[in-house]
Amino acid sequence: MMGPMAHLNSAAGERRSTPPQARQTLHDALQRVEEHTGLTNEAEALTALQTVTEALVQRLTVGEATDLISELPSALHAALLEAPAGPNRQLTADSIRHALAQRLSLEPDQAAAMLPAVAGALRELVSPGEMQDMLAQLPRELREILTAPEVKVGEPAEEQLRSS
């Protein structure tokens, strides 16, 4: 059986089967991820978005995960619905950072900056009400990361604070 990430990656490569509106919605979402993260291509943006949303879906209750998925581009739905049902309380910010580092070949500090950057894009993709519902089910550490001001990926936080 193919895992959710492999299914989504293969589906993204077969765009002819995706309705034009769904493609545009996914394209728009990936542009937002690129803007927030500094990633320079849709494949990397898709990987970053998949990694974070898949972890969140697994961390949430089934009902809340379904609500979150319903607000994301339809091209992501099938793979996210295949993710193991939650809530998986073993998924932590560290495990999400590690997955980002592994899947995007990032250094640990880049992965640490990537998570809140993807969260910034996610805040634009889902309604404020859904974001609040999701945050209510997450541990404090993840809530803080998902609502924190973004740190530019590749630039140390200390430098950004000095330039503010």
C-alpha positions as CSV (number, residue, x, y, z in Angstrom):
1,M,0.0,0.0,0.0
2,M,1.3,3.4,-1.0
3,G,1.8,5.9,1.9
4,P,0.0,9.3,1.8
5,M,3.1,11.3,0.8
6,A,3.9,9.0,-2.1
7,H,0.3,9.2,-3.3
8,L,0.3,13.0,-3.2
9,N,3.6,13.3,-5.0
10,S,2.5,11.0,-7.8
11,A,-0.9,12.8,-8.0
12,A,1.0,16.1,-8.3
13,G,3.0,14.8,-11.2
14,E,-0.2,13.7,-13.0
15,R,-1.8,17.2,-13.2
16,R,-3.8,16.3,-16.4
17,S,-6.2,14.3,-14.2
18,T,-6.7,17.2,-11.8
19,P,-9.6,19.6,-12.6
20,P,-8.3,23.1,-13.7
21,Q,-9.9,24.9,-10.7
22,A,-8.2,22.4,-8.3
23,R,-4.8,23.0,-10.0
24,Q,-5.2,26.7,-9.7
25,T,-6.1,26.5,-6.1
26,L,-3.1,24.3,-5.4
27,H,-0.8,26.6,-7.5
28,D,-2.0,29.6,-5.4
29,A,-1.4,27.7,-2.1
30,L,2.1,26.7,-3.2
31,Q,2.8,30.3,-4.2
32,R,1.9,31.4,-0.6
33,V,4.1,28.7,0.8
34,E,7.0,29.9,-1.4
35,E,6.4,33.5,-0.4
36,H,6.4,32.7,3.3
37,T,9.3,30.2,3.2
38,G,11.6,31.5,0.5
39,L,11.4,28.2,-1.3
40,T,11.9,28.7,-5.0
41,N,9.9,26.0,-6.7
42,E,6.5,24.3,-6.4
43,A,7.9,20.9,-5.7
44,E,9.7,22.1,-2.6
45,A,6.7,24.2,-1.5
46,L,4.4,21.1,-2.0
47,T,6.8,19.0,0.1
48,A,6.9,21.6,2.9
49,L,3.1,22.0,2.9
50,Q,2.5,18.2,2.8
51,T,4.9,17.6,5.6
52,V,3.3,20.1,8.0
53,T,-0.3,19.4,7.1
54,E,0.2,15.6,7.3
55,A,1.7,15.9,10.8
56,L,-1.1,18.2,11.9
57,V,-3.8,15.9,10.5
58,Q,-2.2,13.0,12.4
59,R,-2.0,15.1,15.6
60,L,-5.7,16.2,15.5
61,T,-8.9,14.2,16.3
62,V,-10.4,12.7,13.2
63,G,-13.3,15.2,13.1
64,E,-11.0,18.2,13.4
65,A,-8.5,16.8,10.9
66,T,-11.4,16.4,8.4
67,D,-12.4,20.0,9.0
68,L,-8.8,21.2,8.4
69,I,-8.5,19.1,5.2
70,S,-11.8,20.5,3.8
71,E,-10.3,24.0,3.8
72,L,-7.1,23.0,2.0
73,P,-6.8,22.7,-1.8
74,S,-8.8,19.7,-3.1
75,A,-5.6,18.3,-4.8
76,L,-4.3,17.6,-1.2
77,H,-7.4,15.9,0.1
78,A,-6.9,12.3,-0.9
79,A,-3.4,12.0,0.5
80,L,-4.3,13.7,3.7
81,L,-7.3,11.6,4.2
82,E,-5.1,8.5,3.9
83,A,-2.8,9.7,6.8
84,P,-3.1,7.6,9.9
85,A,-6.0,8.7,12.1
86,G,-5.2,10.8,15.2
87,P,-4.7,12.1,17.6
88,N,-1.1,10.9,17.7
89,R,0.2,12.7,20.7
90,Q,3.8,11.5,19.9
91,L,3.9,14.0,17.0
92,T,5.8,17.0,18.3
93,A,7.3,20.2,16.9
94,D,10.7,18.4,16.9
95,S,9.3,15.5,14.9
96,I,7.8,18.0,12.3
97,R,11.1,19.9,12.1
98,H,13.0,16.6,11.7
99,A,10.6,15.6,8.9
100,L,11.0,19.0,7.2
101,A,14.8,18.7,7.4
102,Q,14.8,15.2,6.0
103,R,12.4,15.8,3.2
104,L,13.8,19.1,2.1
105,S,17.5,18.4,2.9
106,L,17.6,21.3,5.4
107,E,20.0,22.1,8.2
108,P,18.3,21.9,11.7
109,D,18.2,25.7,12.0
110,Q,16.6,26.1,8.6
111,A,14.0,23.4,9.4
112,A,13.3,25.3,12.7
113,A,12.5,28.4,10.7
114,M,10.6,26.5,8.0
115,L,7.9,25.3,10.4
116,P,6.5,28.8,11.4
117,A,7.0,30.0,7.9
118,V,4.8,27.2,6.5
119,A,2.4,27.9,9.4
120,G,2.2,31.5,8.1
121,A,1.1,30.2,4.7
122,L,-1.4,27.8,6.4
123,R,-3.0,30.7,8.3
124,E,-3.8,32.3,4.9
125,L,-5.2,29.0,3.5
126,V,-7.7,28.2,6.3
127,S,-10.3,30.3,7.9
128,P,-9.5,32.0,11.2
129,G,-12.2,29.9,12.9
130,E,-10.7,26.6,11.6
131,M,-7.2,27.8,12.7
132,Q,-8.6,28.4,16.2
133,D,-10.3,25.1,16.3
134,M,-7.2,23.3,15.3
135,L,-5.0,25.2,17.7
136,A,-7.3,24.3,20.6
137,Q,-6.4,20.6,20.1
138,L,-2.6,21.2,19.9
139,P,-0.1,21.2,22.7
140,R,1.2,24.6,23.8
141,E,4.5,24.2,21.9
142,L,2.8,23.6,18.6
143,R,0.3,26.4,19.2
144,E,3.1,28.9,19.9
145,I,5.0,27.9,16.8
146,L,1.9,28.0,14.6
147,T,1.0,31.5,15.8
148,A,4.5,32.9,16.1
149,P,5.8,35.7,13.9
150,E,7.8,34.2,11.1
151,V,11.6,33.9,11.0
152,K,13.0,34.1,7.5
153,V,14.3,30.8,6.5
154,G,18.1,30.9,6.2
155,E,18.5,34.0,8.4
156,P,19.3,33.5,12.1
157,A,16.5,34.8,14.4
158,E,19.0,37.1,16.2
159,E,19.8,39.0,13.0
160,Q,16.1,39.5,12.2
161,L,15.4,40.8,15.7
162,R,18.3,43.4,15.3
163,S,17.0,44.5,11.9
164,S,13.4,45.0,13.3
